[in-house]
Amino acid sequence: MLSRLFRKPSPNTDVPLPPRKLVRAVGGGDFAAIGEEFFPYFTDLARLQPHESVLDIGCGCGRMAVPLTLHLNASGSYDGFDIQTPGIRWCRKNVTPRYPNFRFQVADVYNKKYNPKGQHQPGEYRFPYDDDSFDFVFLTSVFTHMLRADMEHYVDEIVRVMRPTGRCLITCFLLNDESRALIKDDKSTLTFDYVVEHTAVHRTSVPEAAVAFDEMAMIEVLEDRDLTIDKPIRYGSWCGREDYLSYQDILLARPTRA
């Protein structure tokens, strides 16, 4: 397990743990441990500096924000948005008063699983930030719940708000020869047997519950928008791999013009 090679942050005891129902709403698991796992991916892989500006797309109830409070200084900033109001409300109450440069917004975007009453379609939503606003943008388990056309629109928005020297870290499920073989051999936790709107999904009743993309198609989406992917891709354990970094696959991309 390659993640053992990365340093872990000290926990921030100034911020309480959110209620379990909020943690379950964003996939469950150990709130603190997941944030601590990803912290070195941001600082070591993406080289996030304390003075930089960060955008967290799908910030939930702050599991990535909390460890970053110990890394970003007063010159740095963090903005997060999410489609679920309760998590944003909790972050505004428990994180922002202690760290005013950490800001959180609700994005009332439709998702059949996570926000079925959302007013905005994901393929039309404009991020509430100016062009060239962020040094580092990340999405953890967001593209795993979006159909392809909506994912492509979000990439367009990422390119718009990210600075020319910025970096973007994306977690996703990538289908390639290895993962398809492991799925065929019943090694995978997810199968993605169905196709909905040009997107591989785990089940058709709620397609956004778990979504995968063909690896070459994903690379093409990014490269068509002048993003270059750092190699190697850090593959995950979701499909039954024995050598992996995290559960999901991790892509790190940056503007080609940088």
N, C-alpha and C positions, 0 to 999 in steps of 0.2 A: 504494500500500500504506500504509494509515493507521497501522500500528504504528510507522512511522518518526517519528511525532509524539511518541512517548513516550520518556522518559529510560530508559536502561539502567543496571543496577547494575554496580559493579566486581566482578569474580569473587572468590570466597572461596577463596584458595589454602590455607587451613588444613584444608579437607576434601578428601580425594582423590576422584578420579573412581571410580565403581563399575565392576566388571567388565562387559565388553560383554554377557555373557550376561544380566546383570540388566537392562541397558538394553533389550536386545531383548525381554525378557519383558514390558516395559510399552510396547511399540510401536516401539522403536528411535529413530532420529534422533539429533541432537546433544544430549547430556544437558545440557551447560552452556548452550547457546544457547536451548533451550526454556525452561529456568528463567529465564534472563535476559529472554526475551520476555515471560513472564507477570508478572514482578516489577512492572512499571509498571501492569499492569492491576489488580493488587492495591492498589498504593499511590496511583495517580492516579485510576483509575475508582472503586474501592471505598473509597478514602480510608483505607486501613489505617494505623493509628497505632502507633508503637513499643511502647506500653504495653498493647496490646490482646491478647485471647486468640483464637487461630486454630485452626480444625479443618479438616484436609485429608482429605477422603474419597477413598480410593483413592490413597494417597501414594506407592505404588510403592517405588522405591529412593531417594527423596528429591530428585528433580529440582526440585521447588518449594520444598522445605524449605531446601535449601542457600543459595539467595540470600536467603531470609528470615532466616537467621542474622545477616546484616549489617544488618537493619532492626529486628527486635524487640529491645528492651532487657531488662534483668533483671526489670522489672515485667510484661513481656509473656510470652506462652507460646504454644507450638505443640504440638498433638496431631495425629497422623496415624495412620490405620489402613488396612490393605490386606488383600486376600484371599490374597496370595502371601507365604509365609513367608520365602523367601530375601532379598527386598528389605528386609523389616522387620529381619531379623537383621543385615544390612549397616548399616542406619541406626543401630541400637542400638550397634553396635561403632564406627562412624566419626563419627557426628554427636552423639549424646547425651553421650559423655564430654567433648567439647569445649563443648557447649551443654546443660547439664542441664535447661533449661526447654523442650527439644525432646524430646518423648516419642513413642514409636511402639508400636502394638499390632497383633497379627494378628487379623483377623476371618475365621474359618473359614466363609465364606459360599460357597454353591454358585454356580458360573458355568460353563456348558458349555464355554466357551473357556478361561477363565483359572484355574478351580479346580473341575474336574469331580468331585473327591472331597470337596468341602466338606460339612460336617455340618449347616449351617444354611441354610434357604431364605431368599433375600433379602427375600421379602415378609413374613417373620416376625422378622427380625433387629432387635434393639433395640441402638442405639448404646450403647457402654459409658461413657456420660457422663450427668451429672445434667441436669435441666431448666435452661434459661437459663444455660448455661455459657460460651457463645462470642459474641464480638463479630463475628467474621467466619468464615464457612463457605464452603469452595469445593470444587468437583468438576471436575477437568479430565479429560475423556474417560472419564467413568463412565457417564453416561446414554446414551452412544453404545454401551453394551454391556449394557443392561438392558431387559427387556420392560416393557410399560406398567404392569402391576399392581405389579411390584417397584419401578419408578421412583416410583410414587405413594406407596408405603410409605416409601421413603427421604425423600421430601419431607415426609411427616408427621414423621419423626424429625428432620429438619433444623429444622422449626418448633419442635419440642419443645426441642432443645438450644440454639437460637439465642436470644439476648437480645432483648427488645422493640425495642432500638435497633440490632440487628444488620443485617448485610448478607450476601447469599449470591450468589456468582458461579458460574455453571453454563456449561459448554461442552456443545454438543449439535449434532445435525443437525436443522434445522427444514425441514419441507416447506411451502412456500407457492407462490403463483403463479409467482414468479420462479424458484425452485429447480426446480420441476416442469418449467417450460419449458426450462431449461438441461439438465436430465436428458433430456428428449425430444429435444433438439438434439444429444445425445451430447457435451456439454461437461463433464459431471460425472465425477468420479473414482469415484463410487458411484451406483448406480441405485435401490436400494430397491424392486424390482419385486414383492416378495412380502409377504404379511401373515401373521404368526404371533401369536396371542393379542392381537389388536387393535393390533399393532405392525408398522410397516413395517421390513422387514429386507432386507439385501443378498443373503443366501443362506439357504436353509432348512436346510441340513445342520447348520450351527452358527449359529442365529439371533443369538446374542449377539456374533458377530464384528463386526457393524456394524448399528446400529439408528438409525432416524430417527422423529421425531414430527411430526405435523401441528402447525403453529405455533399455530393457534387452540386446539387441544386442549391443548397445553402451557401456554398462557396461562391457560386455564380451570382446569387442575390447580393452578396456583400461586395464582390469584385465589380459588379455592374454599377455600384455606387461609389467606386473608387476607394474601397476599403481593402487593405491588405491583411491577411491572417498570419499571425505569428506561428511559426512551426517549431516544434511539433504541436498538433492538436492534442489536448490533454483528454484522453478518453476516460469514460466512467465505467462503473461496475454494473450499471443497470441491466445489461444484457448477459451478465455472467462472466465478464472478464476476470482474470486472476491478477493482472497488472493494471492498476488504475490510479487516478488521482482523487476523484470524488465519486459520488453516485451518478451524477449526470455528466455528459460531455461538456468540456469547457473550451470556448473559442475566445481568443484575444485578438481584436482587430484594431487597426489604426488607419487614418487617412493616408492614402498612397502618396499624396502630395507633401506629407510631413517631412 
